[in-house]
Amino acid sequence: MQIIDTTKLELRLNNHFRKALTTLRRRTSVPTMNILCRWALCVSLAEPTKPRVIEEKIESQSSPTEARGIEIRWETFSGKDAEIYLSLLKQRCLSEGRTIDAENIQQTMKQHVERGLGYLVNDVNGLSDLISKVA
């Protein structure tokens, strides 16, 4: 099995998902976006199906503030549980028929976080909803 250089991994989400994270932070009082992204990843990984691939649209450069998304480095995303999250992503790559390399790990992480955020922003109106979603 290939060793993954996690220092080069990062989660890049567009402005749509940044807004979803902002909404979830407001609803749940969870202090940081990386924690919400971890919850989103786990919610999505609980689904046996592959997430839909979301086409990235080129966002207007007329309003740079509005067009910006969010980037979270692996170390921030995974925190002290980096090995657990990396193992989960490697296993999911295998079950989806992908080779285990940095590109596929990053792509799998992004797709599952995006799907999980979609679930959470539609289903979670408070911290108790978030807890019940993963309990």
Backbone as a ProteinNet text record, in pm:
[ID]
protein_1_A
[PRIMARY]
MQIIDTTKLELRLNNHFRKALTTLRRRTSVPTMNILCRWALCVSLAEPTKPRVIEEKIESQSSPTEARGIEIRWETFSGKDAEIYLSLLKQRCLSEGRTIDAENIQQTMKQHVERGLGYLVNDVNGLSDLISKVA
[TERTIARY]
83.9	0	88.7	52.4	130.1	118.4	230	229.3	184.6	90.2	34.6	102.7	153.1	211	96.5	52.4	-64.2	-35.5	91.5	122.1	73.8	47.9	1.1	-150.3	-217.5	-362.7	-431.9	-536.3	-620.1	-760.6	-853.5	-993.6	-1028.4	-1069.3	-1108.8	-1257.5	-1331.3	-1475.2	-1510.6	-1606.9	-1645.4	-1732.4	-1771.5	-1846.7	-1980.6	-2043.8	-2171.1	-2154.2	-2048.1	-2024.3	-1972.3	-1901.3	-1860.4	-1984.1	-2082.5	-2207.5	-2281.5	-2280.8	-2345.2	-2277.2	-2144.5	-2071	-2102.9	-2112.8	-2147.9	-2286.8	-2379.9	-2515.5	-2512.8	-2438.1	-2429.7	-2363	-2261.3	-2196.6	-2295.7	-2373.8	-2472.6	-2579.9	-2625.8	-2732.6	-2687.2	-2562	-2516.4	-2423.2	-2366.6	-2264.4	-2135.1	-2115.9	-1987.4	-1886.6	-1775.1	-1689.3	-1609.6	-1574.1	-1487.6	-1543.5	-1511.1	-1560.1	-1498.8	-1374.8	-1311.3	-1384.7	-1437.4	-1513.1	-1640.7	-1709.1	-1830	-1797.2	-1682.3	-1641	-1615.3	-1559.8	-1539.8	-1673.8	-1771	-1904.5	-1965.6	-1950.7	-2005	-1941.3	-1810.3	-1741.6	-1799.4	-1813	-1862.1	-2006.1	-2090.2	-2229.4	-2233	-2150.9	-2148.9	-2089.2	-1981.7	-1919.5	-2012.9	-2111.6	-2208.8	-2301.6	-2309	-2389.6	-2308.3	-2369.1	-2293.5	-2268.8	-2342	-2329.9	-2221.8	-2175.3	-2079.7	-2152.5	-2086	-2148.7	-2151.5	-2249.5	-2251.2	-2130.4	-2077.4	-1968.7	-2033.1	-1996.8	-2052.9	-1961.8	-2020.8	-1943.7	-1905.1	-1779.2	-1732.1	-1760.7	-1836.3	-1858.3	-1758.1	-1720.6	-1630.1	-1710.9	-1668.1	-1741.6	-1692.1	-1781.7	-1754.8	-1638.9	-1552.2	-1441.2	-1478	-1604	-1643.8	-1653.6	-1674	-1683.2	-1595.4	-1466.3	-1374.4	-1414.4	-1471.9	-1512.5	-1624.4	-1720.9	-1834.8	-1793.1	-1694.3	-1656.4	-1564.8	-1506	-1406.7	-1472.9	-1402.5	-1448.2	-1369.6	-1334.3	-1258.9	-1157.5	-1040.8	-938	-899.8	-898.1	-860.1	-747.5	-633.6	-520.4	-554.5	-493.9	-519.9	-501.5	-393.7	-364.1	-476.8	-534.1	-645.7	-772.9	-798.4	-918.2	-920	-810.8	-809.4	-776.9	-707.3	-673.9	-592.5	-619.3	-542.2	-582.1	-687.6	-734.6	-698.6	-587	-547.1	-539.2	-482.6	-468.4	-603.8	-698.7	-833.1	-898.8	-896.1	-959.6	-890.3	-758	-686.1	-722.3	-732.9	-772.6	-913.5	-1005.3	-1142.5	-1144.7	-1066.9	-1063.6	-996.6	-890.4	-826.1	-923.4	-994.2	-1090.9	-1200.7	-1246.5	-1351.7	-1300.6	-1177.1	-1118	-1119.5	-1077.5	-1076.9	-1217.1	-1314.3	-1450.6	-1514.3	-1465.6	-1516.6	-1432.6	-1335	-1254	-1146.9	-1108	-1003.5	-870.2	-763.6	-631.9	-608.8	-525.1	-496.6	-374.9	-401.9	-296.5	-349.1	-260.9	-298.2	-413.4	-411	-516.9	-653.4	-660.1	-787.4	-833.2	-739.5	-775.7	-838.2	-773.5	-823.4	-959.3	-974.1	-1100.6	-1212.6	-1182.1	-1281.4	-1323.2	-1226.4	-1257.1	-1350	-1317.3	-1396.6	-1538.9	-1552.8	-1685.9	-1772.5	-1712.9	-1791.2	-1822.6	-1730.9	-1760.7	-1872.3	-1865.8	-1971	-2107.1	-2112.9	-2241	-2289.1	-2198.7	-2235.4	-2284.3	-2222.1	-2268.7	-2409.4	-2436.6	-2571.6	-2674	-2640.9	-2731.2	-2749.2	-2638	-2643.6	-2717.8	-2690.4	-2754.2	-2905.2	-2949.3	-3092.8	-3160.2	-3085.5	-3145.5	-3117.4	-3020.3	-2974.7	-3016.6	-3094.4	-3135.6	-3078	-3006.9	-2945.8	-2847.4	-2777.1	-2676.1	-2736	-2855.5	-2917.6	-2946.6	-2983.4	-3003.7	-2872.5	-2764.7	-2633.7	-2592.8	-2611.2	-2574.5	-2659.6	-2788.9	-2876	-2846.4	-2792.7	-2759.6	-2649.3	-2559.3	-2446.1	-2452.2	-2552.7	-2563.7	-2621.6
-117.4	0	124.2	219.7	341.7	431.2	490.5	587.7	722	783.9	910.8	1026.1	1122	1242.7	1337.6	1333.3	1412.3	1562.1	1600.9	1744.4	1816.8	1741.2	1802.2	1792.8	1726.8	1712.8	1836.6	1878.5	1985.6	1970.2	2020.3	2017.2	2153.8	2156.1	2281.3	2274.7	2367.3	2373.5	2508.7	2507.4	2633.4	2717.3	2833.6	2929.3	2872.4	2789.6	2727.5	2648.8	2570.5	2489.6	2574	2681.5	2774.3	2835	2869.8	2924.5	2819.7	2694.7	2586.8	2570.4	2577	2566.6	2683.4	2801.8	2919.1	2902.1	2851.5	2825.5	2723	2614.6	2510.5	2562.1	2644.4	2703	2787	2864.2	2950.1	2865.9	2760	2677	2592.7	2546.6	2448.7	2506.9	2621.4	2682.6	2601.4	2510.6	2440.8	2546.3	2561.4	2677.8	2681.8	2567.2	2570.8	2486.9	2531.2	2463.2	2324.8	2307.5	2177.1	2068.5	2101.5	2003	1965.3	2063.9	2035	1951.8	1977.3	1897.6	1752.4	1729.2	1591.7	1521.6	1590.4	1532.5	1501.7	1595.1	1575.4	1454	1439.1	1323.5	1194.5	1187.4	1064.6	1033.5	1136.1	1115	1057.5	1110.2	1061.6	921.6	895.8	763.1	654.1	690.5	592.5	543.4	617.7	577.7	479.4	369.8	272.6	316	414.9	455.6	561.5	572.2	677.2	810.8	917.5	1049.7	1089.2	1173.2	1228.8	1320.2	1323.1	1416.5	1550.7	1652	1785.5	1862.4	1908.5	1986.4	2119.7	2153.6	2283	2386.8	2489.5	2597.2	2708	2775.7	2888.5	3003.7	3049.1	3155.6	3291.1	3384.9	3519.2	3582.9	3644.5	3715.5	3860.6	3899	4037.3	4070.1	3969.7	3991.7	3889.5	3917.3	3819.2	3772.7	3860.4	3820.5	3717.9	3740.9	3651	3518.1	3521	3402.5	3308.3	3354.3	3269.6	3153.7	3044.9	2928.2	2916.1	2792.3	2767.6	2657.3	2669.1	2565.7	2528.3	2397.4	2347.4	2246.5	2272.8	2179.6	2050.1	1940.8	1809.8	1811.1	1872.1	1872.3	1938.4	2041.7	2110.9	2028.1	1974.5	1893.5	1772.9	1699.5	1570.8	1581.6	1686.6	1703.6	1587.5	1551.8	1445.2	1306.3	1297.2	1167.6	1144.9	1201.8	1194.7	1051.5	961.3	822.5	756.5	787.8	729.9	779.7	910.9	965.8	916.4	907	857.3	711.6	631.1	490.6	479.2	560.7	560.2	595.8	696.3	737.9	633.5	570.7	463.5	348.4	309.3	200.1	235.2	358.6	399.4	400.6	445.1	439.4	296.4	204	63.2	14.6	45.9	-3	61.9	178.8	245.3	212.1	122.5	79.3	178.2	266.4	364.4	316.4	356.7	328.3	421.7	378.2	460.2	546.1	670.6	769.7	904.1	1001.4	1130.9	1196.4	1188.7	1251.2	1189.4	1057.4	990.7	1010.6	1014.8	1042.7	1181.8	1279.8	1417.1	1427.6	1362.6	1366.7	1297.8	1184.1	1111.7	1194.7	1256.6	1342	1455.6	1523.1	1636.4	1592.8	1484.4	1440	1400.6	1333.1	1289.7	1405.9	1498.6	1615.8	1697.7	1715.8	1791.8	1724.5	1593.3	1523.7	1533.3	1511.7	1519.6	1657.8	1761.7	1897.6	1919.9	1863.1	1872.6	1809.6	1692.8	1626.7	1712	1757.8	1830	1962.7	2039.3	2170.7	2157	2045.5	2023	1965.3	1892.9	1818.6	1875.4	1963.6	2007.2	2151.7	2169	2303.3	2342.4	2251.5	2280	2171.1	2189.5	2093.5	1955.7	1950	1819.6	1743.4	1814.2	1748.7	1690.9	1766.1	1720.1	1594	1594.3	1478.2	1357.3	1377.1	1263.8	1210	1293.1	1250.6	1145	1153	1059.8	959.2	968.2	875.8	742.6
0	0	0	-83.7	-99.2	24.2	61.6	171	113.4	180.6	134	207.4	131	189.6	223.2	346.9	387	395.1	392.1	397.7	272.5	165.3	40.7	23.7	117.4	107.4	162.2	94.4	147.1	91	165.5	126.6	69.7	-56.6	-122	-152.9	-94.9	-116.1	-176.6	-268.1	-331.6	-238.6	-286.3	-206.1	-158.4	-239	-199.6	-69.3	-60.2	59.5	175.8	145.8	252.2	317.6	235.4	289.5	372.1	325.3	401.9	537.6	539.7	665.9	758.8	703	783.4	844.7	766.6	816.7	928.7	909.7	1012.4	1139.6	1125	1244	1322.7	1251.1	1317.5	1387.3	1321.3	1377.5	1495.9	1492.4	1591.9	1697.3	1671.8	1757.9	1761.4	1665.1	1652.3	1607.1	1679.6	1659.5	1529.2	1472.9	1355.2	1241.1	1120.1	1000.5	984.6	1028.9	1011.3	1090.1	1206.3	1284.2	1210.1	1154.4	1076.8	953.1	891.2	774.9	814.3	932.4	980.5	997.4	1056.8	1074.5	937.7	843.7	709.3	642.6	656.6	600	655.9	786.5	850.2	811.5	802.2	760.8	619.5	530.7	392.8	382.8	457.1	451.8	502.9	583.9	633.6	522.4	413.2	297.7	213.4	169.4	90.3	-54.2	-102.7	-242.4	-260.7	-385.1	-419.2	-425.6	-385	-401.2	-549.3	-582.9	-718.2	-733.7	-853.5	-881.7	-914	-838.7	-858.3	-952.2	-1062	-1158.7	-1096.4	-1106.6	-1056.9	-1163.9	-1128.8	-1224.8	-1196.4	-1300	-1284.8	-1226.3	-1109.3	-1043	-1092.1	-1095.1	-1144.8	-1068.7	-1141.7	-1079.1	-1049.3	-1080.6	-1057.6	-908.7	-827.4	-683.3	-612.4	-597	-539.1	-399.7	-320	-185.3	-192.7	-279	-292.4	-356.6	-445.1	-520.7	-443.8	-335.9	-269.8	-195.7	-195.3	-121.3	7.4	39.5	162.1	134.7	193.4	186.4	328.9	354.3	486.5	467.1	526.9	518.6	591.4	549.2	607.6	758.9	805.4	948.7	1027.9	971.8	1037.2	1026.9	908	887	980.5	984.5	1054.7	1203.2	1242.8	1383.8	1438.5	1564.6	1629.9	1581.2	1502.5	1452.5	1305.9	1262.2	1121.8	1069.9	1147.7	1102	1081.2	1167.3	1154.1	1026.1	1003	882.4	756.2	759.1	642.6	616	719.6	702.7	646.3	695.9	643.4	494.9	457.5	317.6	228.8	277.9	200.9	178.5	283.6	271.9	172	176.9	83.9	-58.9	-80	-214.3	-266.3	-182.7	-223.2	-257.2	-173	-196.3	-319.1	-359	-478.8	-601.8	-586.3	-699.3	-741.8	-653.9	-684.3	-628.7	-695	-639.5	-521.3	-431	-313.5	-343.5	-376.4	-395	-345	-337.1	-278.9	-354.6	-486	-566.2	-536.9	-531.6	-504	-359.8	-266.6	-127	-118.2	-180.3	-176.2	-245.5	-360.3	-433.7	-355.3	-295.7	-215.4	-94.8	-28.2	86.5	43.8	-64.1	-112.4	-146.4	-221.4	-263.3	-144.2	-48	68.1	162.6	178.6	261.5	196.7	65.5	-2.9	12.5	-7.5	8.2	152.9	247.4	388.1	427.7	373.9	402.9	348.1	231.7	176.1	268.2	322.3	417.2	542.6	597.1	724.4	713.3	609.1	598.7	579.4	522.3	504.2	627.8	710.8	821.8	960.7	972.7	1104.9	1131.4	1237.6	1278.8	1414.4	1477.2	1606.5	1642.4	1752.1	1794.7	1820.8	1877.9	1905.8	1776.6	1669.1	1539.1	1487	1503.7	1458.2	1532.9	1662.9	1744.1	1707.2	1688.2	1654.3	1514.7	1427.2	1290.2	1290.1	1384	1384.8	1498.9	1582.8	1697	1654.2
[MASK]
+++++++++++++++++++++++++++++++++++++++++++++++++++++++++++++++++++++++++++++++++++++++++++++++++++++++++++++++++++++++++++++++++++++++

